[in-house]
Amino acid sequence: MPAGGYSLRATVIESLLTAKRPDVPPRVVLRNTAAVILPLAVGLATGYPAVGLGVAAGALDTMFSDQPGPYRQRMWQLFLASLAAALASVLGFLIGDQLLPMLVATAAFGFFGGMLVVFGTDIARVGMTSMILLVVTAASPTSLAGALSGAGLIFAGGLLLALFSVAAWPLQRYRPERHALSEVYRGLASLARQQAHDDADVPALTVAMTTLQHTLLGRHHARGRAMEAFRVLLEIAERIRLELIAMAELRASPGVHAMFRGDAARVLAAIADALEAGESPRQAERALQTLQASENALLGRGGSGEGLAAHIHALSGQLAAAVRNANWAGSRGELRASAAETPLPAALRADSALSTLRANLTPRSVAFRHAVRSALCLSAALLVARKLALPHGYWLPMTAAIVLRPDFGATFNFGFLRVVGTVLGLVLTTALLHVTPHDPWAHLAVMAVLCMAFRYLANAHYGVAVAALTGTVVILLSFEGVNSSAAVADRVLNTALGSGMALLAYVLWPTWERGRARAALADMLDAYAGYLQSLSRPDRRDAHREARTAARTARTNAQASLDRMRAEPATPSHLMDLASTLFANGNRLARTAMTLEAVIDDHDNLPETTEIAAFVEHVASALHLVANALRDHQAPTTLPDLRALQRSLASLLSMAEDRRAAELLDRLSDRLVDNVNTLAHIVERGAREKAATVA
């Protein structure tokens, strides 16, 4: 273990004592609990408890698919989770008493469920749910009619939860993030209006940026296009602040300086208004056009000073990037982003699921290795339970499916906490049922409290959440006639065995992800650079496709590394911030590159083809240097002046006959420069923070 690492005992203690701040809104807790409790209550009241039990089980199993995100994405995810639960249930009910077919089924569900980690934690839960229901329903094999009716009830439970989610859908999403960003950009507008200043002149800006850091990076929020845009806007805000300070210190060409800063202040204020309202930044776009016209007029007259001109060009590019990303911020921004990518070919869309899966079907992929482990571990757990004829043996493969994660650290923590939580939950439930009246409605009330606790605390402290979940499941099964106080030892034994089998899959790889995250991110940047290098040869279309596939694999591995590092105890906050910001800005570059490929595919004869190829090659080389610097914990050096190269290319493109293609290439080249320079800035800042930490 590297120096400064944590001992096993320290990790165990920290897992028990460390809790995160719960990040589930109370309205989500209430509607999810209602979707579980109400069907069971209706079933008890009408004399059909088995029907209510099936619907409640379906809602409980799909509960964690009710996650933040765009409306259509969220509904689609809930539907897929319900459908996967129903299909797994049908199969389990039908072949549960046949060992060999069940082993084949667990291997298949384990592999494909494990592969879903490429789409993030929320989608991966769909795979985990299908594995759980497969082994749980296999304990109660039945006829085709029984299987279809049971699976139908489980599917109905998932749809009921989706219906509750729609009914409670908030009209304004991402309000805290948008308002925090709005405060920062208002502070920057105030800063731009000042001709001479220091940090003491704008204390509100410093406070706002600190608040924004905590809002975006210090809590557990959803991933997605909006969150990427928020993080990118934060990074751009920091660079704008540095440029404004540098311009003020030059004290050159006061007239030009004042006019340009006034235009910049109007752009920044318009961005702040758009972020606060959650609207498209149309006013900011108009203000940006005015600023760019002033830039051309002011610099065209000369006398502005070479240093000031360089800062004006850089600030203009950063403001353009801020306006672009403000258009993607918020829930409506995510819908605009989806619509903007729709015209692209399917293979060039950032959310192409089939392309992402295909790119990860290789042993080099973290997701592929996790899928293989899931398949083997789930099948082995089922085989052990059946061969040893363990009472309530389905708890063993169920535990293995829940505990297994794509890394050793998370699997160890989840396994340990699951055993502790299960024991605590069984003891707690036994005590609660002992002191409450022996009445179904009293038990239902206790179950509602435990279900709410589980949903609210699942991301805060897994051990406590498992205790609540165990109690919820025990009471749920009691309505089916399973004695709540019986088989306590069997459940504990199966839970311990399942956790141990999941942990065994990682005995050979007991390393902390924080020691590998930089390498994974550097590999991602190198893969993006390779993709750009392939685009510098427009005629080699096969090379484009191969490089894009490699970039997708590297991106997925980096995402998996980021997720694993987030789950590890005591990950340094500066490293987490660095990794998250690099990943978000890397996604910006990848989308720019895919759009460039689409332009190349749509035009047989691009204007200034040779010059464009040379420029893209320079960008790729600079990106390789940034990746190497990240890997070596160093600041990037000897980078080419990409902004000067882009201005030269823009001059050539301004004389091209194909004006539409030339203007598009001009914008894309500007975005590439902004992307790479931002990444270089982030890596340089990370190197400084690393050096300060060591010192």
Secondary structure, DSSP 8 states (H G I E B T S, - for coil): --TT---HHHHHHHHHH--------HHHHHHHHHHHHHHHHHHHHHT-HHHHHHHHHHHHHTGGG--SS-HHHHHHHHHHHHHHHHHHHHHHHHHTT-HHHHHHHHHHHHHHHHHGGGG-HHHHHHHHHHHHHHHHHTTS---HHHHHHHHHHHHHHHHHHHHHHHHT--SS-SHHHHHHHHHHHHHHHHHHH-SS--GGG-HHHHHHHHHHHHHHHSS----SHHHHHHHHHHHHHHHHHHHHHHHHHH---HHHHHHHHHHHHHHHHHHHHHHHHT---HHHHHHHHHHHHHHHHHHHT--S-HHHHHHHHHHHHHHHHHHHHHTT-SHHHHHHHHHHHTTS-GGGSTT-HHHHHHHT-STTSHHHHHHHHHHHHHHHHHHHHHHTT-TTTTHHHHHHHHH--SSHHHHHHHHHHHHHHHHHHHHHHHHHHHHS-S-HHHHHHHHHHHHHHHHHHTTT-HHHHHHHHHHHHHHHHHTTT--TTSSHHHHHHHHHHHHHHHHHTTTT----GGGTHHHHHHHHHHHHHHHHHHHTSTT-HHHHHHHHHHHHHHHHHHHHHHHHHHHSTT--HHHHHHHHHHHHHHHHHHHHHHHHHHHHHH-SS-TTHHHHHHHHHHHHHHHHHHHHHHHTT----S---HHHHHHHHHHHHTT-S-HHHHHHHHHHHHHHHHHHHHHHHHHHHHHHHHHHHH-
